[in-house]
């Protein structure tokens, strides 16, 4: 069952009195109790897609099309007051950098209690009990005494656990994890991802994972959407994606991993385009070694290449036509 649907989301930014489009017809859906990974290089549109769900866009951003459906409502049409009843309570964010996400002037407990007061309506002993339960749930030891600690007294991993506790405390139905392990070392990364996996399994929470790390995707995600320069390039169940990668960009990402089976490490030539660059046709074609003439003039549609597997590439369309 789909708990969230993003349909044909298009948006851009006004910069220097000009409008630059950043997302084109982005569509994906999150299944109840599943983890969907949005994958791609920095600047491809992953985080801005996630922030659109929470209506946390910069002032110069403008949505020019699409819908984001949650609980039968289009989140893009809700007022700020209506969004406040959803944001943090039903759809919660685990931000990218745990080092800066907490206010250094207040104890971690005070910040957690504020979330409980705003979204759960609890104060006093009831709020403190719920805060301790939240810390216990994310395996922070000595939970009661740790509520009195300031952020600088927590390690990076402990900060991230505290942030996850804030996201969990109101039993959010969806967690948006925006690069949740970027600022952490490898061993702590695994613990945080195992914790998120436990939350998904034990609470049937749906997870939208924003990442550039395909190793994390292969181990933890149920489904994967690859983004490139504001468009969805490929989408598939995670096992199908790694066994039958379709899009040249997806293949290039996998081949650039140190753990791939190729003898030499491959790189993707060139740089991702900025939103100021106008590119006709497929936005990946300037960097694609398989490009054809049509790629520089026409945008490929996101079409089904096999059950539950979709790809936006003329190569896969051509292959389908040959087979039929």
Secondary structure, DSSP 8 states (H G I E B T S, - for coil): -EEEEEEEEEEEEEETTEEEEEEEEEEEEEETT-EEEEE-STTSSHHHHHHHHHT---TTEEEEEEEEEETTEEGGGS-HHHHHTTBTTTEEEE-S-HHHHS-TTSBHHHHHHHHHHHHH---HHHHHHHHHHHHHHTT-SSHHHHTT-BGGGS-HHHHHHHHHHHHHTTT-SEEEEESTTTTS-HHHHHHHHHHHHHHHHHH--EEEEEES-HHHHHHH-SEEEEEETTEEEEEEEHHHHHHS--SHHHHHHHHTSTTSSSSS-----S----TT----S-TTGGG-TT--GGGGTS----EEEETTEEE--HHHHHHHHHH-
